[in-house]
Amino acid sequence: MSLREKEFVNLAIITAKKSRHIIFGEIFSNMIAYIFFHFCGAFAQAILAEAGISLLGLGPVDVPTLGMILHWAMMTMALQFGKWWLFIPTGIVLVLLISSLFTLNASMSKLRQLLPS
């Protein structure tokens, strides 16, 4: 709603641009970074939520997911038997996946600040 009051939108209205061009060319193009920001955050939260639910044993049991791998490692008492390799690679994949999403998000935010609007 705040983009609707910006100068570039008012200029597009004054120059008799079509409403389709104003919406997609002016407003939506300035919202892409914001949409991407929220997409990365929601995607990371969804991955962590699925891993957490599957870790508790409440997720799908017939699909191999990162949370289910951790669940079966806990259920078979892998750490007590010295099978640490069941936890470490899965944890590393989760950390790398989530941190890469947040790094991508931060770099897009910095790139958006550098580009002229």
Secondary structure, DSSP 8 states (H G I E B T S, - for coil): -GGGGSHHHHHHHHTT--HHHIIIIIIHHHHHHHHHHHHHHHHHHHHHHHHHHHHTT-S-SSS--HHHHHHHHHHTTTTTTT-GGGTHHHHHHHHHHHHHHHHHHHHHHHHHHHS--
